[in-house]
Every structure is written in C-alpha cells, then in structure tokens.
C-alpha cells in the first residue's frame, strides 16, 4: 500500500513545499519515451515545482506531506479529447446499431424526452466518477446544458473544456443556431476566470450545422481566441451524402469556409484522402481519434499512422458512453495502438510511448493546453495520476511504457490529482459522493426505461 503521511517542517534552509511524490517509476511524457527511476515530483501551489532525483529532492525540499508509491508509475493525468459526458445516463440504451439509425431513431428521440439541466448535471457527475477512477483529469465535452457541466466540474475539481454546442435544429437548450451561439457566448463570459474550466465552440457536424452558423463561428473564434471542436468525416455515408447534395466533401466545405486551422479539432476523421491528410498537417488541424466508438458503430478506421507520419497532432477521445460504452482511456490507448498496427500492416505503426502521448500531451495540445497540462514538467499544473503495477496482470515489469499501454487497466489507477488537489486517493473518491451519484443514475434509469425500452 502507498503511504501518505504528514512530516514536520524542519528549521533549515531547505525550501518548504506542499507535497513530494516518490514513485517507483516517473513517466514525464516530455521528454518522449523516458522513464525515470529513483526520482521525485515536487508540488507547491498547485503546480509542479520540480522533477529531480530523489537524493537531491531530500536535500532541497522540506515537504509538508510525502506520498510514497513504491509499486507505482507516476504520469500526467489523461486527457479525453472528445466526450459527451452527460450521455452516461443513456449508456446501453440502443446498442448494436449503425450510426444514423442509432442517432435518429433512438438517441435523439430519447434526448428530446429527457435532456434538461438536471439530466446533464447528474449524467456529468456519473461521468466524472468514472473518469476520475480511470485517471482522466481533463475532458473536452460537447453536449447540451454546458452550464450544468461547468457547475459540476467546478465543484468536483476536474479540468474541462466545455463545448458551446451549435446545431441548426432546436433542443431543450436552444431554439436555433443563433440562440445556441447567444447562449454559448453568455456562458463563455460567465466562466471567465473559473479555475480549470475553458470553453470551445462545438458545432455538431457538417450535416447538422449550416454555412450561416459556421461563418459566424469563424468570426467569433477569431475575435475571442477560441477553438472549434466538430465531428468531421465520421462515416463514408456522411461523406457520400454531402457529395451527393453539394458536390463537395465536408472537408472541402469547411476549408472553403476558412474554419480549418490550428484552433480546429476534427473528431473521428475515418474517411480521408491523401490531399486531406496533407492539408490537415499544413493547416495545423488536430484530430481526436475515438477508436472504440468507431469500431462499435462500424464507422470506419481513422488512418492514424498516415496522419502521424504527415505530422498531424492526433489525440484520443472516448466519445460518449452511449456509443462506446465507457469513458476508459486505457482501453482507447490499447485499442488505438493495436488498430493502427492492423490497419497499416506495421507492428511499429503506433508504439506504446506514442499511444500514451496521444492520451496526454497530444490531447493537451489539441485543446490549446499544452503549456498547462499533458506532461510532468516544472511549471505546469500538478495534474498527475499513479498506477499500481504490482497486480499479477502487470508483473513482471520489463518496459514500463509497454506495460501501461498493453497490460494495465483503469482499475489500477490509485491516486488522481488536479492542480495539486487530490480527487482520489487509494481508490477512494474524495470530491464527490459516489453512492449518491449512483442513486441518481438509478432514478434516471427507471424513468428512461419506461419510455425508451430499446
């Protein structure tokens, strides 16, 4: 078991800090492909003060607390680059269906009946419990009632980028695209200065948002310095329908609308031609790869190896729990690595170190947060997790990075910190009431099952 105990502050010239973390292995992610042994992480004021050999740490710092992790790997918190967090309450509602049937005949009708502020708050709370338990410390969300999501994450202490969703059709959140943008801007203004919370424009998809809305978002994104987060080329059918209707592939339309650039995060991207991959690299577009959701919905295969070879920043997302059916980035890492090898025909297509980078620093970069999170680097926020590798499934340990990606599971995450604050310690959630969260989920299940038996 890890030890967590207070230490008296000695009367010396040593620098007093809040916390010194002493793991068996320290995985900084940056520099790439490195694993440090006999090192420590110094934390003070919610930020990483230092990463240094343990003997030096003992000489330099007088920590108020020491967290000893003798069987653990310490690494940055995972970054989920694409979620619909509140959809945890629709988990398993309509499985084993193709995307548009799943959306149009099951999910959208269920949302129309049930989605509101309370639904979203309770769904996000359930998602937060799952994500913290799995070592995810930051998520990029796209869903209705982002104000509910903001309230929950601020209370719990998670880090989130909240999508200001835009659609052409009405919902319980907004009446039309103008109303979506208006409400999003109001929320953006209210959230300014909220620790751990940022906003991003989130037009749903090319097939659900028209040119007028996208042109307006392009102007606002430039004025406010916000990113744009959008489903793009999710299926071959989506692309074919766009070509049939307009003669243009969705990517071409977005490029002509001048939306594509360093602030654009394209989700899924399963249908890509060589010139589109090259253009994504040239324009600095990031891609959020959601391998397990794409597999479950038979949406296609994102060409990860080709994107990475071209220099495109590729992050990892879980998508929503209604289409996955979990928010497990450990599963996504392993699936992404294996799938990239199978699709490309190369066992070296996506090494373990790169899969881990996709789930950490690449996700941070996609969200414009690479200077704040994504690696264990001095000056960054102290967002870190510990993974206990002493279980039979992860023994013996020859190569830590390979063990984390190919053998470890989310159940082995023991500690989770965001900005130096413990959200979970020894598998015990500290900032939310798990029993109450599960009770609320059960109430929603009883309500939804009576009207949506599928």
FENNOR-V523796 format. One record per helix or strand of 3 or more residues. SS is the DSSP state (H for helix, E for strand). FROM is the first residue (numbers start at 1). LEN is the number of residues. If there is no record, write none. Layout:
ss={SS:SS}
from={FROM:FROM}
len={LEN:LEN}
This chain:
ss={E:E:E:E:H:E:E:H:H:H:E:H:E:H:E:H:E:H:H:E:H:E:H:H:E:H:H:H:E:H:H:H:E:E:H}
from={3:15:39:47:54:61:78:85:99:117:136:146:159:177:197:211:228:236:250:264:274:286:291:304:313:329:352:361:384:392:400:410:413:421:434}
len={4:13:6:7:7:16:6:6:16:17:6:11:8:15:7:14:5:11:7:5:10:4:6:7:4:16:7:6:5:3:7:3:6:5:18}
